[in-house]
Amino acid sequence: NAGVTQTPKFQVLKTGQSMTLQCAQDMNHEYMSWYRQDPGMGLRLIHYSVGAGITDQGEVPNGYNVSRSTTEDFPLRLLSAAPSQTSVYFCASSRGERGYTFGSGTRLTVV
Amino acid sequence: LAKTTQPISMDSYEGQEVNITCSHNNIATNDYITWYQQFPSQGPRFIIQGYKTKVTNEVASLFIPADRKSSTLSLPRVSLSDTAVYYCLVYNYGQNFVFGPGTRLSVLP
C-alpha cells in the first residue's frame, strides 16, 4: 500500500515553461487536493477534487490547472511557470472521515 | 471554515510533557478537531483527531473541553525527534483543510 505518491521529487523550470506534477493514490480515496507551501508558511490550497470528473478552485488557483479523470490520479499542471511559483507542492487524499494523507512533496524552483 | 489560533513557537526539553493549546471559537457542531505534525521537507502527518472530551493514542492525547472552543494536544515525554511544526485544524468530513502557520516545537537536549 503506497499511499500518496508524488513525482517528481525535485524540478527546476525556466520562466514560461509548463509542466505537470503527478499525484497518485492507491487507497480509493474520493477527495484529493493540491497544496503549496512557501518557506516558513503553512500550506495553502490550490485545487481540490471530490471525485472523478469533479474539480474546484482553492485559495490560490491562478496559474494552475487540474483534472481528475480517474479516482487514483490528480495531476497539477503549471501553465506558464513564474518565479512566484517556486514552492513545495503537496498532494493529499482523503476518504472523508479520517482526514488527509499527504504525499512527500515536489520541490519546484522556477528560475 | 473555522479559524484556529495556536502559539507560533514553543521550546521544551527532552523528557518533558508538552501541551499545545489551540483556540477555535467558531467551531461548528459537526466539526472535528485534528492535529498534524510536519517535519522539514516532508508532508504533514496525522497525529490525532477528536470531537469532544479526551482522545488518546500511542503518540499523543487530545483534550477537548465541553464548549469545544479550544483543544490541547499533549505530547508525553518528548524527544529530540519530536521537533516539528504542529498544526491544529478544524474541519467537517469532506471539507478541505485550512492551514494556519502552526506551532514550531523545538525540543532541546
Interface residues (C-beta under 8 A of the other chain):
Chain A: V4 Y31 S33 Y35 G40 M41 G42 L43 R44 L45 Y48 V50 G58 V88 F90 A92 S94 G96 E97 R98 G99 Y100 T101 F102 G103 S104 G105 R107
Chain B: T34 Y36 S41 Q42 G43 P44 R45 F46 Q49 Y87 L89 Y91 Y93 G94 N96 F97 V98 F99 G100 P101 G102
